[in-house]
């Protein structure tokens, strides 16, 4: 391998010039004049994968890391598999991510398995597997090579809260307190601890924890934590500082502390985490296994079989919840069917929206303006029909014959001279509403004919419209109607962790 180019690429990576670094490592890979020694193929693909992760090209990073694992002579398979898992996690492919984290911890030469266990716990939480995540976080916390088990303990507390084991969550949170952490993390820890105390019925301790979280005035409780705080204060005020048994209040927040999710640890900053907030939220926690008694150090001693049993209990509860949801869904479907039946009946009786009345009112309020909206597209001679209509916002509907597909209305409009003009307006269905298909003028001499007791007669032309008032004894002529006042139309990667070298 060309060591000079390799070192230049290394320096570019340290300077965060990841594209130049990638080009340099790739050049080493294809340099025919400097053949690769055993294991160097895996090394170069490893570093190329790191550059691609920093460039947020996770698909190509997965390809590069996979090539690195294919080199059997490269002895860093644990690190590479961890990085592979983180690349899959960045693409939200948590199943594949977990598979590679599991491969990482099986490598005896991998000296930071706590990283893979923590990453595995994060991925399991993403899949809602709280019990399995708890096992992974416990392994990370107990790893003697872990220089700072704080975050693993915090995340383990979240898992215990999700499993309705508040006493174990308390023990986990309290075990994290001796370690150094920034102020914001410590305040969040005390807030979580307060909620765990409330869930355990230890109200005095809960209030103390909440007040510690709020002491420097830089932290604000979220809504559920505020509810728990008020619950604890109220319990103390009523003399019930301690309650019997475990209590999971309605306001209990299962989110816990923000869980670390990260990109793979990097070449230049091995093991240094660059954190980004990524909160996890959990459903309502369920009851503990019968006969279980919590103790302060129980979370260190609980077996994997116990956690698996609690996980199965959660699954049973979830099935019961799904059955309740099914009954609710069936009830909603029945109500919807009844509503649809009522709507269908109303449709057959001629009801719709917009109604016949509202269409007619719009037409007579301003015939010319309404012509484009109230007439059916297939209506013939729309202009001629509009011209015979007397504009009258107060036009009176004298009668209505309704049916499912067609309705006939009889309307009286008053002219500006004080005379009345009677019309027969035919409407047809337009989807669920109505539109006008025809307008006729009716005369007084035609009243009482066979149209349901309503006037009937021939279609009037423009001249009929002008003479209609005279034939009904109305004032001569019809002045040109002024235009009424206008009407307005209705119209991830998640948080970063450097790729491991």
C-alpha positions in Angstrom: 0.0 0.0 0.0 1.2 3.5 -0.7 1.7 4.8 2.8 2.3 8.3 1.7 -1.1 8.6 0.1 -2.7 6.7 3.1 -1.3 9.3 5.5 -2.4 12.2 3.4 -5.9 10.7 3.4 -5.7 10.2 7.1 -4.8 13.8 7.7 -7.7 14.9 5.4 -10.1 12.8 7.5 -8.8 14.4 10.7 -9.3 17.8 9.1 -12.9 16.7 8.3 -12.3 16.9 4.6 -14.0 13.6 4.1 -14.3 13.7 0.3 -10.6 14.2 -0.1 -10.0 11.4 2.5 -12.2 9.1 0.6 -10.5 9.8 -2.7 -7.1 9.2 -1.1 -8.1 5.8 0.5 -9.7 4.8 -2.9 -6.5 5.7 -4.7 -4.5 3.5 -2.3 -7.0 0.7 -3.1 -6.4 0.9 -6.8 -2.7 1.8 -6.9 -1.2 -1.0 -9.0 2.4 0.1 -8.2 1.9 -0.5 -4.5 0.4 -3.9 -3.9 -1.7 -4.4 -0.8 -0.3 -6.4 2.1 -2.6 -9.0 3.8 -5.4 -7.3 5.7 -4.9 -3.9 4.0 -7.9 -4.5 1.7 -10.2 -4.6 4.7 -8.4 -1.6 6.3 -8.9 0.6 3.2 -12.6 -0.4 2.8 -13.1 0.3 6.5 -11.7 3.8 6.1 -13.7 4.4 2.9 -16.8 3.3 4.8 -16.0 5.8 7.6 -15.7 8.6 5.1 -19.0 7.7 3.4 -20.7 7.7 6.8 -19.4 11.2 7.5 -20.7 12.2 4.0 -24.1 10.6 5.0 -24.0 8.2 2.0 -25.1 5.2 4.1 -25.9 2.9 1.3 -22.4 3.1 -0.1 -21.0 3.0 3.4 -22.7 -0.4 3.9 -21.2 -1.6 0.6 -17.7 -0.5 1.7 -18.0 -2.0 5.2 -19.3 -5.3 3.7 -16.2 -5.5 1.5 -14.1 -4.9 4.7 -15.7 -7.9 6.5 -15.1 -10.0 3.4 -11.3 -9.7 4.0 -10.6 -12.6 6.4 -7.1 -11.3 7.1 -8.4 -8.0 8.5 -8.7 -8.5 12.2 -11.1 -5.7 13.1 -14.4 -7.4 12.2 -16.0 -6.3 15.5 -15.5 -2.6 14.8 -16.6 -3.0 11.2 -19.7 -4.9 12.1 -20.6 -2.3 14.7 -20.1 0.4 12.1 -22.2 -1.6 9.6 -25.0 -1.8 12.2 -24.9 2.0 12.7 -25.1 2.5 9.0 -28.2 0.3 8.8 -29.6 2.1 11.8 -29.2 5.4 10.1 -31.4 4.0 7.3 -33.9 2.9 10.0 -33.2 -0.8 9.1 -33.1 -1.9 12.7 -33.4 -5.6 12.1 -30.1 -5.7 10.0 -28.6 -3.2 12.5 -29.2 -5.6 15.4 -27.8 -8.5 13.4 -24.5 -6.7 12.9 -24.3 -5.5 16.5 -24.7 -9.1 17.6 -21.8 -10.1 15.3 -19.7 -7.3 16.7 -19.9 -8.5 20.3 -19.0 -12.1 19.3 -15.5 -10.8 18.1 -13.1 -11.6 20.9 -10.7 -9.0 19.6 -13.3 -6.2 19.8 -12.3 -4.2 22.8 -15.3 -1.9 23.1 -18.3 -4.3 23.1 -20.2 -1.8 25.4 -20.6 0.4 22.3 -22.2 -2.4 20.3 -24.5 -3.3 23.3 -25.6 0.3 23.7 -26.3 0.6 20.0 -28.1 -2.7 20.1 -30.3 -1.4 22.9 -31.1 1.7 20.9 -32.2 -0.3 17.9 -34.3 -2.7 20.0 -36.1 0.3 21.6 -36.8 1.5 18.1 -38.6 -1.8 17.5 -40.5 -1.5 20.8 -38.7 -4.5 22.3 -38.2 -3.1 25.8 -37.2 -6.3 27.6 -34.5 -7.2 25.0 -33.3 -3.6 25.0 -32.9 -3.8 28.8 -30.7 -6.9 28.5 -28.4 -5.0 26.0 -28.2 -1.9 28.1 -27.4 -4.0 31.2 -24.6 -5.6 29.3 -23.2 -2.2 28.4 -23.5 -1.0 32.0 -21.7 -4.0 33.4 -18.9 -4.0 30.8 -15.7 -3.3 32.9 -14.2 -1.6 29.8 -17.0 1.0 29.7 -15.4 4.2 31.1 -18.8 5.8 31.6 -21.8 3.5 32.1 -24.1 6.5 32.8 -26.0 6.5 29.6 -26.5 2.7 29.6 -27.9 3.0 33.2 -30.2 5.8 32.2 -31.5 3.8 29.2 -31.9 0.7 31.3 -34.1 2.8 33.6 -36.3 3.7 30.7 -36.7 0.0 29.8 -37.7 -0.9 33.4 -40.3 1.9 33.4 -41.7 0.5 30.1 -41.9 -2.9 31.9 -43.7 -1.3 34.9 -40.8 -2.1 37.2 -40.4 1.4 38.8 -38.3 0.1 41.8 -35.7 -1.3 39.3 -35.8 1.9 37.3 -35.1 3.8 40.6 -32.1 1.6 41.3 -30.9 2.1 37.7 -31.2 5.9 37.9 -29.7 6.1 41.3 -26.7 4.0 40.1 -26.0 6.6 37.5 -25.9 9.5 39.9 -22.3 9.1 41.1 -21.0 9.5 37.5 -20.2 12.9 36.1 -22.6 14.4 33.5 -23.6 17.7 32.2 -26.3 19.8 34.0 -29.0 19.2 31.5 -28.6 15.4 31.6 -28.5 15.4 35.4 -31.7 17.5 35.6 -33.4 15.2 33.2 -32.2 12.2 35.3 -33.8 13.7 38.4 -37.0 14.3 36.5 -37.1 10.7 35.4 -36.2 9.6 38.9 -39.1 11.7 40.2 -41.5 9.9 37.8 -40.2 6.5 38.8 -40.8 7.4 42.5 -44.3 8.4 41.7 -44.9 5.1 39.8 -43.6 3.3 42.9 -45.8 5.3 45.3 -42.9 7.1 47.0 -44.3 10.6 46.9 -41.9 12.3 49.3 -38.8 11.2 47.4 -40.6 12.1 44.1 -41.1 15.7 45.2 -37.4 15.9 46.3 -36.3 14.6 42.9 -38.5 16.9 40.9 -37.3 19.9 43.0 -33.7 19.0 42.4 -34.3 18.9 38.7 -35.9 22.4 38.8 -33.4 23.9 41.3 -31.2 25.8 38.9 -34.2 27.1 36.9 -32.7 25.9 33.6 -34.9 22.9 33.2 -38.6 22.7 32.6 -40.7 19.6 33.3 -42.6 18.2 30.3 -46.4 17.8 30.6 -46.5 14.3 32.0 -43.7 15.0 34.5 -45.6 18.1 35.6 -48.7 16.0 36.2 -46.7 13.5 38.2 -45.1 16.4 40.2 -48.5 17.8 41.1 -49.8 14.4 41.9 -46.9 13.8 44.4 -47.4 17.3 46.0 -51.1 16.6 46.4 -50.4 13.2 47.9 -48.1 14.8 50.5 -50.6 17.5 51.3 -53.3 14.9 51.9 -51.0 13.0 54.2 -50.4 10.1 51.7 -46.6 10.6 51.3 -46.3 6.8 50.7 -48.8 4.6 48.9 -49.1 0.8 49.1 -47.8 -1.1 46.1 -46.8 0.2 42.7 -48.6 3.0 41.1 -48.4 4.0 37.4 -50.2 7.3 37.2 -52.1 8.4 34.1 -49.5 11.1 33.5 -46.5 8.8 33.7 -44.1 9.5 30.9 -42.4 6.4 29.5 -40.0 8.5 27.4 -37.3 8.6 30.0 -34.0 10.2 29.1 -33.0 10.7 25.5 -31.4 7.6 24.3 -28.1 7.8 22.5 -28.3 7.0 18.8 -25.2 7.6 16.9 -23.3 7.2 13.7 -20.3 4.8 14.0 -17.3 5.9 16.1 -14.7 7.5 14.0 -11.1 7.0 12.9 -9.8 10.2 14.3 -12.0 10.4 17.4 -12.4 6.8 18.4 -15.0 6.4 21.1 -16.0 10.1 21.3 -19.7 10.6 21.0 -21.3 13.5 19.3 -24.8 13.4 20.8 -28.1 14.6 19.4 -31.5 14.5 21.1 -33.6 11.6 20.0 -36.4 10.9 22.5 -38.1 7.6 22.8 -41.8 7.2 23.7 -43.4 4.1 25.1 -47.0 2.9 25.4 -48.7 2.4 28.7 -46.7 0.1 31.0 -48.2 -3.1 32.1 -48.3 -5.0 35.4 -45.4 -6.9 36.9 -45.2 -10.7 37.0 -47.2 -12.2 39.9 -45.1 -12.8 43.0 -42.3 -10.5 42.0 -40.8 -8.4 44.7 -38.5 -5.5 43.7 -35.2 -4.8 45.4 -32.7 -2.0 44.9 -30.2 -4.2 43.1 -32.7 -6.4 41.3 -31.9 -4.9 37.9 -28.3 -6.2 38.1 -29.5 -9.8 39.0 -32.6 -10.3 37.0 -32.1 -13.1 34.5 -32.7 -12.9 30.8 -35.5 -15.5 31.2 -37.3 -13.1 33.6 -37.0 -10.3 31.2 -38.3 -12.5 28.4 -41.3 -13.5 30.6 -42.1 -9.9 31.3 -41.9 -9.2 27.5 -44.4 -12.0 26.9 -46.7 -10.5 29.5 -46.5 -7.2 27.6 -47.5 -9.1 24.4 -50.5 -10.6 26.1 -51.6 -7.2 27.3 -51.2 -5.8 23.8 -53.4 -8.5 22.4 -56.1 -7.6 24.9 -55.8 -4.0 23.9 -56.1 -4.9 20.3 -59.3 -6.8 21.0 -60.8 -3.7 22.7 -59.7 -1.7 19.7 -61.5 -4.2 17.4 -64.8 -3.8 19.3 -64.5 -0.1 19.1 -63.8 -0.3 15.3 -66.9 -2.6 14.8 -69.1 -0.1 16.7 -67.8 2.8 14.5 -68.5 0.8 11.3 -72.1 0.1 12.4 -72.6 3.8 13.1 -71.2 4.7 9.7 -73.4 2.1 8.0 -76.5 3.5 9.7 -75.5 7.0 8.7 -74.9 6.0 5.1 -78.3 4.3 5.0 -80.0 7.5 6.2 -78.1 9.5 3.6 -79.2 7.1 0.9 -82.8 7.4 1.9 -82.6 11.2 1.9 -81.0 11.0 -1.6 -83.9 9.0 -2.9 -86.3 11.6 -1.5 -84.7 14.4 -3.4 -82.6 15.9 -0.7 -79.1 17.1 -1.5 -76.5 19.8 -1.1 -76.6 22.4 -2.3 -80.4 22.2 -2.0 -82.9 23.1 -4.7 -83.9 26.1 -2.6 -80.4 27.5 -2.3 -79.8 27.0 -6.1 -83.0 28.9 -6.9 -82.2 31.7 -4.5 -78.7 32.1 -6.0 -80.2 32.2 -9.5 -82.8 34.8 -8.8 -80.6 37.0 -6.7 -78.3 37.7 -9.7 -79.2 35.7 -12.8 -76.3 36.7 -14.9 -73.7 36.2 -12.2 -75.1 32.8 -11.2 -75.5 31.5 -14.8 -72.1 29.9 -14.7 -72.6 28.1 -11.4 -76.3 27.0 -11.2 -77.0 25.7 -14.7 -76.1 22.2 -15.7 -73.5 22.0 -18.4 -75.9 20.3 -20.8 -78.6 22.9 -20.4 -79.5 24.5 -23.9 -79.8 28.2 -24.5 -78.6 29.2 -21.0 -78.3 32.9 -22.2 -82.0 32.9 -23.4 -83.2 31.4 -20.1 -81.2 33.9 -18.1 -82.7 36.8 -20.1 -86.3 35.9 -19.1 -85.5 35.9 -15.4 -86.4 38.9 -13.3 -83.8 39.5 -10.7 -85.4 39.4 -7.3 -83.3 38.4 -4.2 -86.6 37.9 -2.4 -88.2 35.6 -5.0 -90.8 33.3 -3.5 -90.8 29.5 -4.0 -94.5 28.6 -4.3 -94.1 24.9 -4.5 -91.7 22.0 -5.1 -92.1 18.6 -6.6 -89.2 16.5 -5.6 -87.8 13.2 -6.9 -84.5 11.4 -6.7 -83.2 12.6 -10.0 -85.4 15.6 -11.0 -87.2 18.4 -9.1 -89.7 21.1 -10.4 -90.1 24.3 -8.5 -92.7 27.1 -9.0 -91.3 30.5 -8.3 -92.7 34.0 -8.2 -90.4 37.0 -8.7 -91.4 40.7 -8.3 -90.4 43.2 -11.0 -89.1 46.7 -10.2 -92.6 48.1 -11.3 -94.3 45.9 -8.6 -95.7 43.2 -10.9 -95.2 39.4 -10.3 -93.7 37.0 -12.8 -94.2 33.3 -12.3 -91.7 30.6 -13.3 -91.4 26.9 -13.6 -87.8 25.9 -12.8 -86.6 22.4 -13.6 -83.6 21.0 -11.7 -81.6 17.8 -12.1 -79.1 16.0 -10.0 -75.5 17.1 -10.1 -73.6 14.6 -7.9 -75.2 15.0 -4.5 -76.5 18.5 -5.2 -78.8 20.2 -7.8 -78.4 22.4 -10.8 -80.9 24.1 -13.1 -81.7 22.5 -16.4 -84.6 24.6 -17.6 -86.6 27.8 -16.8 -90.0 28.7 -18.1 -92.5 31.6 -17.6 -96.0 30.7 -16.6 -99.1 32.9 -17.0 -102.1 33.3 -14.8 -104.4 31.8 -17.4 -102.5 28.6 -17.2 -102.9 28.1 -13.4 -104.5 24.9 -12.1 -103.5 22.6 -15.0 -102.5 19.1 -14.5 -98.9 19.7 -13.2 -99.6 18.7 -9.7 -101.9 21.6 -9.2 -99.1 24.0 -10.3 -99.1 26.1 -13.4 -97.9 24.5 -16.7 -97.3 25.9 -20.1 -94.9 26.5 -22.9 -91.4 27.9 -22.9 -91.2 31.6 -23.1 -88.8 33.4 -25.3 -87.3 36.9 -24.6 -90.4 38.7 -25.9 -92.5 36.6 -23.6 -90.4 37.8 -20.7 -91.1 41.4 -21.6 -94.8 40.9 -22.1 -95.4 38.6 -19.2 -96.3 41.3 -16.7 -99.0 42.7 -19.1 -100.6 39.3 -19.5 -100.9 39.1 -15.8 -102.3 42.6 -15.3 -98.9 43.9 -14.3 -97.5 47.3 -15.3 -96.6 47.6 -18.9 -93.1 46.8 -19.9 -90.2 45.8 -17.8 -87.4 48.1 -17.3 -83.9 46.8 -17.7 -82.9 45.4 -14.4 -80.0 47.2 -12.8 -77.2 45.0 -11.7 -77.5 44.1 -8.1 -74.6 44.7 -5.9 -71.8 42.2 -6.6 -71.4 39.0 -4.6 -68.1 37.5 -3.9 -67.5 34.0 -5.3 -68.0 31.2 -2.9 -66.3 29.6 -3.6 -31.6 11.0 9.9 -29.1 10.3 10.6 -29.7 10.3 14.3 -27.0 11.8 16.5 -23.5 11.4 15.3 -20.8 9.1 16.7 -17.6 8.9 14.8 -17.0 5.7 12.8 -14.7 3.4 14.7 -11.2 2.8 13.4 
